Amino acid sequence: SLGSLQMEISFDPQILTLKAVKAGTLARNAMVDSSSPSAGRVRIGLVTASGLSGDGDIVTLVFSSTGKAGPSSLVVENVDASDTDLHDLVVSAAPGQFAGVGSQSSGPVLSFRQ
């Protein structure tokens, strides 16, 4: 099971402004921390002694629209993950997409294996 995760998510700061990073439903008992080193990028760290397994949201990103029309990809980069025994996990990531205000959007999807 997932014990720790570090990643960066990039997005178009001309389209989106990051307002908050929250633990998702799957990680409600985990410690989650984040920082935004530059516009359009957020670093996220998560750690849990009990481990995470199954399907669900690990983190929830809250954005507001800048008012400029257009889509923005949500790209996961620089991912480092380990299980609760500190063994490295292989991570596959698919980007998410903000399609515009009032449109269907999707978050990035991560999958983990040993």
Secondary structure as GFF3:
##gff-version 3
##sequence-region A 1 114
A	DSSP	beta_strand	2	10	.	.	.	ID=ss1
A	DSSP	beta_strand	16	23	.	.	.	ID=ss2
A	DSSP	three_ten_helix	25	27	.	.	.	ID=ss3
A	DSSP	beta_strand	31	38	.	.	.	ID=ss4
A	DSSP	beta_strand	41	52	.	.	.	ID=ss5
A	DSSP	beta_strand	59	65	.	.	.	ID=ss6
A	DSSP	beta_strand	72	83	.	.	.	ID=ss7
A	DSSP	beta_strand	90	94	.	.	.	ID=ss8
A	DSSP	beta_strand	96	98	.	.	.	ID=ss9
A	DSSP	beta_strand	109	113	.	.	.	ID=ss10
###
